[in-house]
Amino acid sequence: MKRFFKPVEKDGSNKKPALSQSCDDSETTGEEKKKEPLKFLTWNANSLLLRVKNNWPEFTKFVSDLDPDVIAIQEVRMPAAGSKGAPKNPGELKDDTSSSREEKQMLMRALSSPPFGQYRVWWSLGDFKYAGTALLVKKCFQPKVFFSLDSKAFKHELDGRVILAEFETFRLLNTYSPNNGWKDEENSFQRRRKWDKKLLEFVVKSLDKPLIWCGDLNVSHEEIDVSHPEFFSTAKLNGYVPPNAEDCGQPGFTLAERKRFGTILKEGKLIDAHRYLHKDKDMECGFSWSGNPIGKYRGKRMRIDYFIVSEKLRDRIRSCEMHGRGIELEGFYGSDHCPVFLELSEAMSDSA
């Protein structure tokens, strides 16, 4: 069902984002190019092509106003390059058929127009129109980019769920975490357990450098992070009840997932930037995902999109805001997720 919603004009934040440093290559000195990104946006687009077709003017204005240095996108849902039966190239958009060429051209035209033309784009795509991530970084920043939780691996994470960018002073990890599902099967509970195990191993190995981890993490950590805790904790699909009580409930809000997420934060010395700044429950602007406006999920919302940052960055968090409000998905730009924005203050100079 196609849905049309008026974009939100005020995000509820008391702070307006500061203007970014100039990233015009023609005006940027070598010294300026060494500066690190400070403003970050993450968004599960729920099909980037559909957003280009239906919501691009509103989203374009939103990005122009915020002027982020980095944009992390999940659920791109564009197929990787490669003909039928041939190996796929998950770093390139498919264009070997007339329809795929047309879709690629439409998407690339949108990403080459202002303000997106000032960004370089990296893709990590699935074989089909499923999952996938993208990372847009202003061209004045030059990170090393990987597509796996193992930076030594050259292959892309399955379904294009990971983009890892290494900047001079920190790493940025963009992930589209797999949904836990409802049953203990290979493509649900087991898949999510393996994913969380790999994430835990990654954050422990990455303690040498501050980390910014963002994206659709598909978990609501605490009861404050869902609109209706009792509803989500007792939710079932077709009456099925998992044998392990900690696996019961809405995917993303089972005790097992929430405990593993807490372990990842603790062992990785990480903090939830939004919850660090916002201690109280906010029923209007406190959730990043909203259920279908029609049916039993109407008004049921979860916070599953995050900026998780190293404790070393705690004192540099200026703001972390969700830019959607209400059960009618205002400010979601056609997706069922709203954008989340993080701004850091500049690092103190060692010589200061």
MARSETI-884797 format. One record per residue (C-alpha): x, y negated, z; residue in one letter. Coordinates in steps of 0.1 Angstrom, whole numbers, m for minus. Layout:
# residues N
      px      py      pz   resn
       X       Y       Z      A
...
//
This chain:
# residues 352
      px      py      pz   resn
       0       0       0      M
      14     m34     m10      K
      14     m58      19      R
      17     m96      18      F
      26    m116      49      F
      35    m152      53      K
      72    m155      63      P
      78    m169      97      V
      90    m205      99      E
     102    m206     135      K
     121    m177     149      D
     116    m186     186      G
     152    m192     192      S
     163    m222     211      N
     195    m224     192      K
     200    m232     155      K
     229    m214     139      P
     259    m236     133      A
     270    m243      97      L
     295    m218      85      S
     330    m227      75      Q
     333    m234      38      S
     340    m202      18      C
     344    m218     m16      D
     374    m201     m31      D
     384    m232     m49      S
     386    m253     m17      E
     397    m227       8      T
     433    m227      19      T
     452    m196      28      G
     450    m205      65      E
     412    m208      63      E
     409    m174      46      K
     424    m158      76      K
     395    m169      98      K
     371    m142     108      E
     334    m140     101      P
     312    m154     129      L
     277    m150     117      K
     261    m116     109      F
     227    m105      96      L
     214     m69      95      T
     181     m58      79      W
     165     m25      69      N
     150     m36      36      A
     128      m5      31      N
     138      m5      m6      S
     159     m35     m17      L
     145     m34     m52      L
     109     m38     m39      L
     120     m67     m18      R
     136     m83     m49      V
     103     m78     m68      K
      80     m90     m41      N
      97    m110     m14      N
     129    m125     m28      W
     121    m163     m27      P
     111    m161      10      E
     141    m140      19      F
     164    m162      m2      T
     154    m193      17      K
     158    m174      50      F
     194    m164      41      V
     202    m199      28      S
     190    m214      61      D
     210    m190      83      L
     241    m189      61      D
     255    m156      74      P
     291    m146      67      D
     281    m110      65      V
     248     m93      55      I
     244     m56      63      A
     215     m38      46      I
     200      m4      52      Q
     176      17      33      E
     186       3       0      V
     169      32     m18      R
     188      29     m50      M
     203      60     m67      P
     241      64     m71      A
     256      64    m106      A
     259      97    m124      G
     238     115    m149      S
     216     145    m141      K
     237     175    m130      G
     269     155    m129      A
     289     144     m98      P
     276     111     m84      K
     295      79     m76      N
     279      66     m44      P
     297      33     m47      G
     280      23     m80      E
     243      18     m90      L
     229      43    m115      K
     225      28    m150      D
     225      58    m174      D
     188      56    m183      T
     168      27    m196      S
     148      25    m164      S
     178      26    m141      S
     196       0    m162      R
     166     m23    m159      E
     164     m18    m122      E
     201     m24    m117      K
     200     m56    m138      Q
     171     m69    m118      M
     189     m62     m85      L
     222     m76     m97      M
     206    m108    m110      R
     191    m114     m76      A
     224    m108     m59      L
     243    m131     m83      S
     219    m161     m78      S
     223    m186     m49      P
     231    m181     m21      P
     240    m144     m28      F
     266    m152     m54      G
     291    m163     m28      Q
     292    m127     m14      Y
     310     m96     m26      R
     289     m65     m24      V
     298     m29     m14      W
     274      m1     m19      W
     270      34      m3      S
     242      52     m20      L
     224      85     m20      G
     219     107     m50      D
     182      97     m52      F
     161      67     m41      K
     167      76      m5      Y
     186      60      24      A
     217      41      13      G
     234      10      27      T
     249     m22      13      A
     274     m48      27      L
     276     m84      15      L
     307    m103      28      V
     315    m139      18      K
     343    m138      m7      K
     367    m159      15      C
     369    m129      38      F
     389     m98      26      Q
     382     m67      47      P
     393     m32      40      K
     362     m12      34      V
     355      25      40      F
     324      46      37      F
     328      72      64      S
     331      73     102      L
     366      87      94      D
     385      58      78      S
     410      83      65      K
     383     101      45      A
     377      88       9      F
     342     103       5      K
     310      86      14      H
     290      96      44      E
     260     118      33      L
     231      98      19      D
     252      66      20      G
     246      60      57      R
     279      43      66      V
     299      12      55      I
     329       4      77      L
     347     m30      72      A
     380     m37      89      E
     388     m73      94      F
     419     m88     109      E
     407     m89     145      T
     377     m65     146      F
     358     m37     128      R
     322     m40     116      L
     302      m8     112      L
     269      m8      92      N
     249      24      97      T
     215      37      88      Y
     212      64     114      S
     191      94     105      P
     156      97     121      N
     154     123     148      N
     123     139     134      G
      97     159     154      W
     110     195     154      K
     142     213     162      D
     151     219     126      E
     183     215     105      E
     171     183      89      N
     159     167     121      S
     170     173     158      F
     201     192     148      Q
     211     165     122      R
     206     137     147      R
     227     156     174      R
     255     160     149      K
     253     123     139      W
     254     111     176      D
     284     134     182      K
     303     119     153      K
     294      84     165      L
     306      91     200      L
     339     104     186      E
     342      74     164      F
     337      47     191      V
     361      65     215      V
     388      66     188      K
     381      29     179      S
     389      14     213      L
     421      m2     199      D
     401     m29     182      K
     368     m47     190      P
     338     m33     172      L
     306     m48     159      I
     281     m20     152      W
     249     m30     134      C
     220     m16     115      G
     189       6     119      D
     201      28     147      L
     167      46     149      N
     167      46     187      V
     150      25     214      S
     173      27     244      H
     150      17     273      E
     113      14     280      E
     116     m24     276      I
     125     m17     239      D
      91      m4     229      V
      57     m20     231      S
      39      10     245      H
      62      33     264      P
      35      58     274      E
      22      61     239      F
      57      67     224      F
      69      91     252      S
      39     114     247      T
      35     111     209      A
      31     143     189      K
      29     154     153      L
       2     179     145      N
       1     189     182      G
      37     203     181      Y
      55     203     215      V
      93     209     214      P
     106     236     238      P
     130     211     254      N
     111     184     273      A
     138     159     266      E
     130     162     229      D
      93     154     233      C
      79     121     220      G
      83      96     192      Q
     115     100     172      P
     137      73     184      G
     123      73     219      F
     129     108     232      T
     149     112     264      L
     176     132     246      A
     183     105     220      E
     182      77     246      R
     207      95     268      K
     231     102     240      R
     229      65     229      F
     236      55     265      G
     267      77     265      T
     279      62     232      I
     277      27     247      L
     294      37     279      K
     322      57     264      E
     328      32     236      G
     328       2     261      K
     300     m14     241      L
     271     m37     250      I
     237     m44     233      D
     241     m80     223      A
     204     m88     222      H
     196     m72     256      R
     226     m89     271      Y
     210    m123     263      L
     174    m113     266      H
     166     m95     299      K
     128     m96     298      D
     103     m79     276      K
      90    m101     248      D
      58     m88     232      M
      58    m114     205      E
      94    m114     192      C
     111     m85     210      G
     108     m57     185      F
     124     m51     151      S
     101     m24     138      W
      63     m25     136      S
      39       4     128      G
      15       3     100      N
     m11     m24     105      P
     m38       2      98      I
     m43      33     120      G
     m31      44     154      K
       3      27     151      Y
     m12      m7     147      R
       5     m30     172      G
      29      m3     182      K
      64     m16     179      R
     100      m6     187      M
     134     m22     188      R
     156       1     167      I
     178     m24     148      D
     208     m37     168      Y
     240     m55     171      F
     262     m35     194      I
     295     m52     203      V
     326     m43     222      S
     327     m56     258      E
     358     m76     247      K
     334     m98     226      L
     309    m103     254      R
     318    m139     262      D
     317    m148     225      R
     281    m139     219      I
     263    m172     211      R
     230    m158     200      S
     213    m125     189      C
     178    m130     176      E
     151    m109     159      M
     135    m130     132      H
     101    m114     130      G
      70    m118     152      R
      36    m103     159      G
      18     m72     148      I
      11     m87     114      E
      48     m84     104      L
      55    m121     100      E
      91    m127      91      G
      96     m91      80      F
      97    m101      43      Y
      77     m70      31      G
      97     m44      51      S
      86     m27      82      D
     118     m40      99      H
     127     m76     105      C
     162     m91     101      P
     184     m94     132      V
     210    m122     134      F
     242    m123     156      L
     264    m153     160      E
     298    m153     178      L
     318    m183     189      S
     353    m186     176      E
     381    m167     193      A
     402    m186     217      M
     437    m192     204      S
     465    m173     223      D
     485    m205     223      S
     456    m226     238      A
//
